[in-house]
Structures are given as structure tokens and as C-alpha cells.
Amino acid sequence: MNSQDLDETLVCRVRRRLLAGVAVVVPLAVTFHVLWAVLAFFDNQFQPLIETALGLRLPGLGLLTTVLVLYGAGLLATNVLGLRMLELTDRLLGKVPGVGQIYRGTQRVVDSVSRNRQVTFQQVVFVEFPRPGMRALGFVTGRMQDAAGGTHCTIFVPTTPVPTSGYLVIVPEEEMENTTFSVEEGIEFVISAGVSSPRFLPLRTAAGEPDAQPEPVNEPESAKQPEPVNEPPAAPEPSTSTQDPRSRPASMPAPAPDSEPVVSVR
């Protein structure tokens, strides 16, 4: 191995180790950053009140106060008096223009998540978005009926790689394409920006079965051309033809007869 091959091998090893390190560190860093941002948000909400009341600044005390407040609200909502107070609050906030829509929408989202009801994302589909001829992955969130009795689906088309924002489109049910993705696989597909995409397009047929994957075509044995066989050249056959004595040249003597001539004595 010369020096150039050795340098290329060393560069490939270093690059492979760096990519492996990125694959390990980046998910940990993103998770830590998100958790730290959430903890800092709750801590900053109550830290000024605690600092004003006690005159002390204790990191993490605001988060502990948030947990206690949430626990107290849950305890209040599980008894009769708390339920009556929540109903009164819902009616009052629902009558305020603008505030009622925000409150009810947020309440529905939190209620669907906290009760583990499978109504948020029903299935993963493909829709033509943003123009005909292009497919976008979306999640069915609901169904509606029009005046003619047709079914329309509300579909959330998320952005990548952060699926917390996106577009809401309403598509006739017969125009969307069902996929074999589960909800978890669809979210992973969006977050990875298609890196974790399968080999074949995950479409589902009308009968509910996945599309048959193309298989390599094996050529039948009868259609294959036979290979030429090299045969050895044939040996020359011995000649069995005899030459006519009358066609012999005059310079050539005649052959001797098989029997000796008879000499007559007078």
C-alpha cells in the first residue's frame, strides 16, 4: 500500500468517526436544549414573584412552584366544587369575543392529548399539494359531509423537519391516497426530511392491501440462446476411389500381373 492509499484510508476513517459522533451528539443536544427551554420558561414565570416575596433567588424554585400549582388545579378539578367553578369559568370565557375561540380551541387540544383519545391523527395519507402532480404527506384529523352527501377530510400537512407548524387542507375523500404508514412512521418520515423513506412508495390499494412490489423478471430457460459448442475439426476421410488403368499416362509402366508368365518350349 502506497502513501496515497494510506492517506485516503485515514481520511475515510476520520470522516466515518465524525459522522457517527454527530449522529450521537445532535439528538442529545436537541433534547437537552428543548428540556432546558421548557424548564427555564416555567421557572421564569414564578421566579420574580418568589424573589419579591422572599427576597431570594433560588434557581429551580419557580419550576417547583409550577408543579405545585398544576397539582392543586388538578385536585380542584376532581371534586364537585371544582367542577362547578370550571363550568362557570367556561361560560364566562366563552362569551368574551375572541377569547372564547382561543380558550375552547386550546381546551380541545389539551383534552384530546390528556385523555389519550385517538382522534388527533387518524391515518397517514398523500394529497396533491401544493399543486397537482406533487404529493405531500398529511395526517387525517377529521371528516365532514357536504350538502350532496360527499365526504371531505380535514388533513394536516406538516412542515419538515419541525412538524409543529403546517397547513390545513380540506380534500374529498376519493382524491386522497391511503398509505401503509402508521402515525409514528409518518411523523418519523417528516422529522427526518425523508431520510428514513422506504424503498418503494408506501401506497395502499383500494382493497386495503399494500401495492405489490416489483420483482425481477426471470427469463425462461426456453428463451435463452444456446451457447455455441466448439467441435474439433473432422479428420479427412480416406479415399477409396481407384484410378482407371486406361487413363494412366503412357510413360508409366503397366503393373506386373499377379501370376508369372508361362514359357513354352519348342
N, C-alpha and C positions, 0 to 999 in steps of 0.2 A: 504494500500500500504506500503510495507516494504521499508527499506533504499536502497536496491539494485535496486528495480524497480524505485525508485525516482532518483537515480544516472543515470540510463540508459535513463530515460526520459529527464533529464537535458542535457546529452551529445548529444542526438538526436536533441534537440532544438538548442544547440550551433552550431552543425555541419550544420544544415539547415540554420541558420542565416549567417554563414560564406560563404557557397556556394552561397547564394543569394547576399551577398556583392561582391564576386568575379565576379558574372555574371554582376553586375552593374559597378564595377570599371574598370575591364580589358578592355572592349570596349572603355570606355572614355580615359583610359591611352594610348591605342594604337593609337586612333585618334589624341590625343594631341601630341603624340610623332612624328607621321608622319607629321602633320602640322608644328610642330616646326622645324623638319628637313628640310622641303621644304623652310620655311621662312629663316632659317639660311643659307641655300645654296645660295639663291638669294642675301641675304644681304652681304655674304662674297665675292661675285663676284665684287660688286661695292664699298664696304666699303674701300678697300685700295686706290682706285682712289680718292674717296671723301676726305679721310684723307690726301692724298698727296696734293690735290688741295686746300683744305680749312684749313688744319691743325687741324681739329676737328674730333672727333669720335662720331657720333650720331647713337645709335642703331636704326635700322628700316629705316634709310635714304637710305640704299642700296636697300631695298625692294621697297621703293617709286620710286627710280630711275629706277628699273627694270620695274615697271608698266608703267612709262612714256616712256621708250624705246620701250616696246611692243606696246603701243598705237600709237607711232609715226610710227613704222613699218607697223601697220595695216592701218594707214592713208595714208602712201605712196603707199601701195599695192592696194588701191581702186581708184587710179586715173590713167590716161593714161601714164604719165611719169613713175610712179612707176611700172606699168605692163611691160613696155619696159625694165626697169632696171632688173626686176626679170627674164624675158626671157633671157636676156644677161647673167645673173648670172647662170641660169640653164645650158646654153650651155657651159659656161666656166668650171663649176664644173663637168659636165658630161663627158668632155674629159680627165679629170685627172684620171689616173689608180688608182683604189682602192677607191679614194674619191668619184667618181661618183656613185658607187654602194651604198655606205653608205648614200650619200645625197638623192638619189632617193628613197631608201627604207624607210628612215626616213620621207621623204616628203609624201609618200603614206600613212604611218601610221597616221601622223598628219592630212592629208587631209580627211581620212576616219572618223576620230573622230570628227573633227571640223565641217564637213558638215552633221553629223548625218546620214550617209548612212548605211543601214542595210546590209553591206557586210562583216563585220568583223567576226561575228559568225552567221551562217545561221541557224543551228539547233544543237541539242544535241544528240549524238549517243553513242553506245557502240561498241568498237572494241576489237579484240583479241590482247592484248598487256600486257606484253612483250613476252608472249609465248602462244601457242594455249591452250585453256582451261581456260584462265584467261580473265576477262573483265576489260576494262579501259574506263572511261568516257572521251569523247572527243567532240570538237566543230568543226563542218564543216566550213572551211574557203574558199573553192573554189572547182571547178570541172574541170577536164581535160578529153580530148578524146585521146585514143591511136590509133595506126595505124589500128587496127581491128574494130574500131568504138565503143569499150567499154568505159564506163565511170568510171573514177577513181576520188576519193575525197581526197583532202588535209585536214587532220584532225589534230588539235592541241590538244595534250594530256597534260593538265597542271599538275603541281606538287601540293601537298597539304601540309600545309594549305595556302601557298603563291602561287597563280596561275600565277604570273608574269613570271615564267620560266616553261619549259616543253619540250615536244618532238613533232616534226612534222613528221607525218607518212602519206604515200600515200596508200590508201586501195581501192580495187574495190568496186563499189557502192553496189553490191549484197552481199558483205561479211560484211557490217556494219549493226548494228541493230538499228532501229529508236526507240526513247524513247518518252514518254509523257512529258518530262521535257521542260519547257521554258528555254531560255538562263539565265534568272535571277535565276531560280531554280537550274540550273546546276552549276552556279557559287557559290551559297549558299551551295550546296552539297559538292563542292570541298573545300571551305574555312572552313566549319565545320568538315572536315575529316570524312564525312559520318554520323555524329551525327543526322543531320536533314533528314536522309533517310526515305522514306515511308515504309509502312508495307509490300507492295508487290513490286516486281521488275517492274519498270515503262517501260515495253516494249510495243511497238505499233505493231499491226498486219499489214499484207500486205494491208488490206482494209482501213487502216488509223484509225481503232478504237482501243482503249486500250484493252489489254488482259482481258478476263473475270476473275474476282476474284473468287477463290474457295469459295463455300458456304457450310455450314454444311449440311450434308445429314440427312433428317428426315426419320426415319424408318416408313413405312406404318403401319396403325393400324392393318391390317390383319396379318402382320408378327410378331406382338408382341405375346408373350406367355401369355395365360390367367393365372391369379393368382389362386392358389388353394383355394377353398372355404371350410372352416371347417364346416361340418354339424354336428349337435348334434346326438349322438348315438340313433338308433331306439329303441323304447320301445319293450319289449318282447311281442309277441302275445299270447293271452290266448289259452290254449289247449282245443280243442273241441272233442278230441277223447274219447270214452267210452271203459271201460275195459270189456272184455268178461267175463260173470259170470262163465263160465266153467273153466276159467283159474285162478279163485280165490283160494287161499290156503284153505286147509281143516280146518285149525284152526280158520278161520274167519267164524262167523255165517252168515247164509243167511239173507238177508234183509227181513223185515216183509212185507207181502203183503199189498196192499193199503186197501183191504176190510177185515172186520172181519170174522173169520170162522163161519160157520153155525153149531150149536149144535142140533143134532137130539135127541128127547125124545121118548123113547120107552114106 
